[in-house]
Amino acid sequence: MDQSTVQHRLTQSLLMGLPLKRKQSALVSREKLRSNAAADDLADEIALYDRQIRLWGVKAQEKLRSANILLIGMKALANEIAKNLVLAGIGSLTIIDDQLVTEDDLGSQFFISELHVGLNRAAAAISQVRTLNPRVALHADMGKILDKPPEFYTMFDIIIATGLDLAPLSMINAACRFVNKPFYAAGSHGFYGFIFADLITHDYVITREKSNVPTQLKAETVTRAIIASNTKTENGKQIEMVTKRELYSPINLANTSPLQPEQIGSRRRKMQVPPLLTCLRALWDFQNQTGRSLPTQSHADLQLFTTLATEKHKELQLPTETLRSEFLRSFLHNVGSEIAPVTAFLGGQLAQDVINVLGQREQPIQNFLLFDSDDSKGPVYALHPIFPPLDRPIM
């Protein structure tokens, strides 16, 4: 018999021997203790998250506290994502990774040590992640993510996949769409990295001071539309709450989609598109053609990758002079590696977007963020297969 059962029976036996008034008094005292304990716990939680509650409000923090997140892969980039989400106070985090810790992992990850070499990555990291915030429920899954059925994803509010090739990313993305769950993908290659978002359909609210110009319910871009507008008075000012809706595409379609017409139609804008987009598409094509995750430094692999990059650059209708041999060499030297400052930036950006999405506030990533640390820039490109007219009415 466990201790809690013994305590419960002891309490019941004591109450049975008390007069009615004393029984009632004892029960009231017990409920009061529970109430006081709950109040103290809530006060502690408010104090713990005071700074972020001031930033995004109590309602957003409540949504964050009840959120269940799935994080796929547990290398350097996933370390940063886990750190930021756990510190923010999500409800639970499940980490799934079927790979073992290697000595190479020690150079870029901060949740593991030499003692963990040979152990499962997810299981090895859990104890250190827990020290960041004991209030967050943590779970380690040592299974293979591609063995999971679509129903597996129904228990999560958001799914984040890191460090995977395009084929598994597409399969996970499709499963998430099947059960209507938001999906993120992210990867880092040395000085370079990306974040992809497929939120399927996402509504969020922008709060601003009301303008003299009435807000119209209409499409703002090919993916974003204003669907509602409400006002309130706050500190003597008219505040407008505008609800917007974003539409998304899965990663396999985004990977073959053109740049938006306003970018293709302007040479200046085309010159600003980083060649990283071309190289990522070339890398994913390389994976599809060879069945290997990364090209080697062999002449055959370098020639194939260069050919694929040239083809992808033409498909994107980008100027040939923006795909320089120096960048190709740099990308190939960095591919597959992890550098802490880059993973820190990407992990912070992705975690912040997840927080905004859960709180339904601010414009989310739509839909590819590309980061080149050489330029310290992270532009976002909306890559979708269809561009309907912008003057369509909002139904």
Disulfide bonds with the S-S distance in Angstrom:
none
